[in-house]
């Protein structure tokens, strides 16, 4: 895959497919942090040391061409700034990788479900991102490449503490597992605060769309593990899966309550949102996110049958400033972004 594909309408698998329990769980992600022994973490390393990380990773790819044939190796400095931000919006790389682009690189699978970041916060961040609730499969897929790299690279590992990482909260398995869930039912019934409070009491954390430091928008939240030490990778994933299933059931109960006690109210809300998105000429990102959330709720509840089920996921990336500016081929003012965003959304919903 080359960079031209980013301008030719390609979209990541998690955006275009549903997956198990896809009405509520938009995606499952597993990320493994790894570092090379005897080399400083990236934020302490000099240029020659980060270049050594790139060299060693490149050597592994060349030694195992059959395993890495489907990957493209892209140094961050060779990716134009708008494309980098699109990769962030599609959650294929982290915002930190862009900020720390010195001798950083990306290995991206042609299916867009596996990405390996080099010289981010850690020397390696292996990620698998799948549609729906597929945590175990994501762990298996990421684990295959983790095992292959560990056969060739000397990872920093301590017999008592496990994998050593730049951030102490990742020490142990180095595993961060997360699900992105759409919870409009809990929001509209006023139960979200109670549910998320219970989630944090069982060792999980709640974040916005783009992880740490990002805000919740469009009734979307990410739920991930906090504990990486003292549990196996399988235990961490299993615990998150169990909690996610409980959240799913509470969200479904909330949606049934909305239908039973106020179907006219919900039908009016979702149809108003659809009408506004189909006819507005100026839309801010926050306004678009909220109305797209309402439209997805209407589709999921069977109140709207003229909208594709994946439209919310696709549009929440397509309408981002990075994608709008990439499509326009130039920087856009806020007003121009709002105008172009409304045009793109109208086009997809007609």
C-alpha positions as CSV (number, residue, x, y, z in Angstrom):
1,X,0.0,0.0,0.0
2,X,1.3,3.5,-0.8
3,X,0.3,6.9,0.3
4,X,-1.9,7.5,-2.8
5,X,-4.5,5.2,-1.3
6,X,-5.3,7.7,1.4
7,X,-6.7,10.0,-1.3
8,X,-8.6,7.3,-3.2
9,X,-11.5,6.7,-0.8
10,X,-9.9,3.8,1.3
11,X,-11.3,3.3,4.7
12,X,-10.2,1.2,7.6
13,X,-12.0,-2.1,8.3
14,X,-13.3,-1.0,11.6
15,X,-15.1,1.9,9.9
16,X,-16.7,0.0,7.1
17,X,-17.7,-3.2,8.8
18,X,-19.9,-3.9,11.8
19,X,-18.6,-7.0,13.7
20,X,-20.2,-8.7,16.7
21,X,-22.4,-6.5,18.8
22,X,-21.6,-3.7,16.3
23,X,-24.7,-1.7,17.1
24,X,-23.1,-0.6,20.3
25,X,-19.4,-1.6,20.2
26,X,-17.9,0.2,17.3
27,X,-14.4,-1.2,17.7
28,X,-12.1,-3.4,19.7
29,X,-8.4,-2.5,20.0
30,X,-5.4,-4.3,21.6
31,X,-2.1,-2.5,21.8
32,X,1.2,-3.9,23.0
33,X,4.2,-1.7,24.2
34,X,7.7,-3.2,23.7
35,X,11.2,-1.8,24.0
36,X,14.6,-3.0,23.0
37,X,17.1,-3.9,25.7
38,X,20.2,-1.7,26.1
39,X,18.7,1.3,24.2
40,X,17.1,4.3,26.0
41,X,13.4,4.9,25.7
42,X,12.6,7.2,22.7
43,X,12.2,10.3,24.8
44,X,15.7,9.9,26.2
45,X,17.4,8.5,23.0
46,X,19.5,10.5,20.7
47,X,19.2,10.3,16.9
48,X,21.7,7.5,16.4
49,X,19.8,5.4,19.0
50,X,16.4,5.9,17.5
51,X,17.9,5.1,14.1
52,X,19.2,1.9,15.5
53,X,15.7,0.9,16.5
54,X,14.5,1.6,12.9
55,X,17.4,-0.5,11.6
56,X,16.6,-3.5,13.8
57,X,12.9,-3.4,12.9
58,X,13.7,-3.1,9.2
59,X,16.1,-6.1,9.5
60,X,13.3,-8.2,10.9
61,X,11.0,-7.2,8.1
62,X,13.6,-8.1,5.5
63,X,14.4,-11.4,7.2
64,X,10.7,-12.4,7.2
65,X,9.3,-11.1,3.9
66,X,6.5,-13.6,3.9
67,X,5.1,-12.3,7.2
68,X,5.6,-8.6,6.4
69,X,4.7,-8.7,2.7
70,X,1.3,-7.1,3.4
71,X,2.9,-4.2,5.4
72,X,4.0,-0.8,4.1
73,X,6.9,0.8,6.0
74,X,6.4,4.5,6.1
75,X,8.8,6.9,7.9
76,X,6.7,9.6,9.5
77,X,8.8,12.4,8.1
78,X,7.8,11.2,4.6
79,X,4.1,11.4,5.3
80,X,2.6,14.8,4.6
81,X,1.1,16.5,7.7
82,X,-2.6,16.2,6.5
83,X,-2.1,12.4,5.9
84,X,-0.6,12.0,9.4
85,X,-3.7,13.6,10.9
86,X,-6.0,11.4,8.9
87,X,-4.2,8.3,10.3
88,X,-4.9,9.7,13.8
89,X,-8.5,10.3,13.0
90,X,-8.8,6.7,11.8
91,X,-7.1,5.6,15.0
92,X,-4.3,3.8,13.1
93,X,-1.6,5.9,14.9
94,X,-1.6,7.9,18.1
95,X,-1.4,11.8,18.3
96,X,1.9,11.3,20.2
97,X,3.5,9.6,17.2
98,X,2.9,12.8,15.2
99,X,4.3,15.0,18.0
100,X,7.4,12.7,18.4
101,X,8.0,12.3,14.6
102,X,11.8,12.3,15.0
103,X,13.0,9.0,13.4
104,X,9.5,7.6,13.9
105,X,7.8,5.2,11.4
106,X,4.7,3.3,10.8
107,X,4.3,-0.3,9.6
108,X,0.7,-0.5,8.3
109,X,-1.1,-3.7,7.1
110,X,-3.0,-3.5,3.8
111,X,-6.2,-4.4,5.7
112,X,-5.6,-1.6,8.1
113,X,-6.3,-3.8,11.1
114,X,-2.7,-4.1,12.2
115,X,-0.4,-1.1,12.7
116,X,3.1,-1.0,14.3
117,X,4.4,2.3,15.5
118,X,8.1,2.7,15.8
119,X,9.7,5.2,18.2
120,X,6.5,6.6,19.7
121,X,6.5,6.7,23.6
122,X,8.0,3.2,23.4
123,X,10.3,1.7,20.8
124,X,7.4,-0.4,19.5
125,X,3.6,-0.1,19.8
126,X,1.8,-3.0,18.1
127,X,-1.9,-2.5,17.6
128,X,-4.8,-4.5,16.2
129,X,-8.0,-2.6,15.6
130,X,-11.2,-4.6,14.7
131,X,-14.9,-3.8,14.2
132,X,-17.3,-4.8,16.9
133,X,-16.6,-6.8,20.1
134,X,-13.6,-8.9,19.1
135,X,-11.0,-8.4,21.9
136,X,-9.8,-12.0,21.9
137,X,-9.3,-12.0,18.2
138,X,-7.5,-8.6,18.4
139,X,-5.1,-10.1,21.0
140,X,-4.4,-13.1,18.9
141,X,-3.6,-11.0,15.8
142,X,-1.4,-8.6,17.7
143,X,0.2,-11.5,19.5
144,X,1.3,-13.2,16.2
145,X,3.5,-10.2,15.2
146,X,4.6,-9.7,18.8
147,X,5.9,-13.3,18.9
148,X,7.6,-12.9,15.5
149,X,9.4,-9.7,16.6
150,X,10.4,-11.2,19.9
151,X,12.1,-14.1,18.1
152,X,14.5,-11.6,16.5
153,X,14.7,-8.6,18.9
154,X,15.9,-8.5,22.4
155,X,13.0,-7.0,24.3
156,X,13.5,-5.3,27.7
157,X,12.0,-7.8,30.1
158,X,12.3,-8.2,33.9
159,X,11.5,-11.6,35.5
160,X,9.5,-9.9,38.3
161,X,8.1,-6.8,36.6
162,X,7.5,-8.2,33.0
163,X,8.0,-6.0,29.9
164,X,9.6,-2.6,30.8
165,X,8.0,0.4,29.3
166,X,8.5,4.2,29.2
167,X,5.3,4.8,31.3
168,X,5.3,2.8,34.6
169,X,1.5,2.2,34.2
170,X,2.3,-0.1,31.2
171,X,4.9,-2.2,32.9
172,X,4.0,-5.9,33.1
173,X,2.2,-7.2,30.0
174,X,2.5,-3.8,28.2
175,X,-1.1,-4.4,27.1
176,X,-3.8,-1.8,26.6
177,X,-7.1,-3.3,25.5
178,X,-10.0,-1.0,24.8
179,X,-13.5,-0.9,23.3
180,X,-15.2,2.1,21.7
181,X,-18.9,2.0,22.7
182,X,-21.9,4.1,21.6
183,X,-24.1,4.8,24.6
184,X,-26.9,7.2,23.7
185,X,-29.5,5.2,25.6
186,X,-27.6,5.6,28.9
187,X,-27.1,9.3,28.2
188,X,-30.7,10.1,27.4
189,X,-32.0,8.2,30.5
190,X,-29.5,9.9,32.8
191,X,-27.7,6.6,33.7
192,X,-24.3,7.1,32.1
193,X,-22.6,8.7,35.1
194,X,-23.6,5.8,37.4
195,X,-22.4,3.2,34.9
196,X,-19.1,4.8,34.2
197,X,-18.5,5.3,37.9
198,X,-19.0,1.5,38.4
199,X,-16.6,0.8,35.5
200,X,-13.8,2.8,37.2
201,X,-14.3,0.9,40.4
202,X,-13.3,-2.4,38.7
203,X,-10.0,-1.3,37.4
204,X,-11.0,0.2,34.1
205,X,-10.7,3.7,32.8
206,X,-12.9,5.8,30.6
207,X,-11.7,8.2,27.9
208,X,-12.8,10.0,24.8
209,X,-12.6,9.1,21.1
210,X,-8.8,9.6,20.8
211,X,-7.8,8.2,24.2
212,X,-6.1,10.0,27.0
213,X,-6.8,13.7,27.2
214,X,-9.6,13.6,24.6
215,X,-13.2,14.5,25.4
216,X,-16.4,12.4,24.9
217,X,-18.4,13.4,21.8
218,X,-21.3,11.9,20.0
219,X,-22.1,9.7,23.0
220,X,-18.9,7.7,22.3
221,X,-16.5,6.5,25.0
222,X,-13.5,4.3,25.1
223,X,-13.2,1.9,28.0
224,X,-9.8,0.3,28.7
225,X,-7.8,-1.6,31.3
226,X,-5.8,0.3,33.9
227,X,-3.9,-2.7,35.3
228,X,-1.1,-4.2,33.2
229,X,0.9,-5.8,36.0
230,X,-0.1,-9.0,37.9
231,X,-2.5,-10.3,35.3
232,X,-2.0,-12.2,32.1
233,X,-2.9,-10.7,28.7
234,X,-5.8,-13.2,28.5
235,X,-7.1,-12.2,31.9
236,X,-7.0,-8.5,31.1
237,X,-8.9,-9.1,27.8
238,X,-11.4,-11.4,29.4
239,X,-12.2,-8.9,32.2
240,X,-12.8,-6.1,29.8
241,X,-15.0,-8.4,27.7
242,X,-17.1,-9.3,30.7
243,X,-17.6,-5.7,31.7
244,X,-18.3,-4.6,28.1
245,X,-21.1,-7.3,27.9
246,X,-22.6,-5.8,31.1
247,X,-22.5,-2.3,29.6
248,X,-24.1,-3.7,26.5
249,X,-27.0,-5.1,28.4
250,X,-27.6,-1.9,30.3
251,X,-27.5,0.2,27.1
252,X,-30.0,-2.2,25.5
253,X,-32.3,-1.9,28.6
254,X,-32.0,1.9,28.4
255,X,-33.0,1.8,24.7
256,X,-36.0,-0.4,25.4
257,X,-37.1,2.0,28.1
258,X,-36.8,4.9,25.7
259,X,-39.0,3.1,23.2
260,X,-41.6,1.9,25.8
261,X,-42.0,5.2,27.5
262,X,-41.3,7.8,24.8
263,X,-41.2,6.4,21.3
264,X,-42.7,9.6,19.8
265,X,-40.0,11.6,21.6
266,X,-37.2,9.4,20.2
267,X,-38.7,9.2,16.8
268,X,-39.0,13.0,16.7
269,X,-35.4,13.4,17.9
270,X,-33.8,11.1,15.4
271,X,-35.8,12.4,12.4
272,X,-35.0,16.0,13.3
273,X,-31.3,15.1,13.4
274,X,-31.6,13.4,10.0
275,X,-33.4,16.3,8.6
276,X,-30.9,18.8,9.8
277,X,-27.9,16.7,8.5
278,X,-29.6,16.4,5.1
279,X,-30.3,20.1,4.7
280,X,-27.8,22.1,6.8
281,X,-25.3,24.3,5.0
282,X,-23.0,24.9,7.9
283,X,-22.1,22.2,10.6
284,X,-19.5,22.3,13.3
285,X,-17.7,19.1,14.2
286,X,-19.4,18.9,17.6
287,X,-22.9,19.5,16.2
288,X,-22.3,16.9,13.4
289,X,-21.1,14.3,16.0
290,X,-24.2,14.7,18.1
291,X,-26.7,14.5,15.2
292,X,-24.9,11.5,13.7
293,X,-25.2,9.8,17.1
294,X,-29.0,10.4,17.1
295,X,-29.3,9.1,13.5
296,X,-27.4,5.9,14.4
297,X,-29.7,5.4,17.4
298,X,-32.6,5.8,15.1
299,X,-31.2,3.2,12.7
300,X,-30.4,0.8,15.6
301,X,-33.9,1.1,17.0
302,X,-35.6,0.5,13.6
303,X,-36.9,4.0,13.4
304,X,-34.9,5.0,10.3
305,X,-34.6,2.6,7.4
306,X,-33.1,4.9,4.8
307,X,-29.6,5.3,6.3
308,X,-26.8,2.8,6.0
309,X,-25.9,1.3,9.4
310,X,-22.2,2.2,9.1
311,X,-22.7,5.8,8.2
312,X,-21.9,7.2,11.6
313,X,-18.5,5.5,11.8
314,X,-17.5,6.5,8.3
315,X,-18.7,10.1,8.6
316,X,-17.2,10.7,12.0
317,X,-13.8,10.4,10.2
318,X,-14.7,11.8,6.8
319,X,-16.0,15.0,8.3
320,X,-12.9,15.6,10.4
321,X,-10.9,18.7,9.6
322,X,-7.9,16.6,8.5
323,X,-10.0,14.6,5.9
324,X,-11.8,17.7,4.7
325,X,-8.5,19.6,4.1
326,X,-6.9,16.6,2.5
327,X,-9.9,16.3,0.1
328,X,-9.8,20.0,-0.7
329,X,-6.0,19.9,-1.2
330,X,-5.5,23.0,0.9
331,X,-5.9,24.4,4.4
332,X,-9.5,25.5,5.2
333,X,-10.8,28.1,7.6
334,X,-13.3,27.1,10.3
335,X,-16.1,28.5,8.2
336,X,-14.9,26.6,5.1
337,X,-14.6,23.4,7.1
338,X,-18.2,23.8,8.4
339,X,-19.4,24.4,4.9
340,X,-17.5,21.4,3.4
341,X,-18.5,19.2,6.3
342,X,-22.2,19.9,5.7
343,X,-21.8,19.2,2.0
344,X,-20.1,15.8,2.6
345,X,-22.7,14.7,5.1
346,X,-25.6,15.8,2.8
347,X,-24.0,13.8,0.0
348,X,-23.7,10.6,2.1
349,X,-27.3,10.9,3.5
350,X,-29.2,11.6,0.3
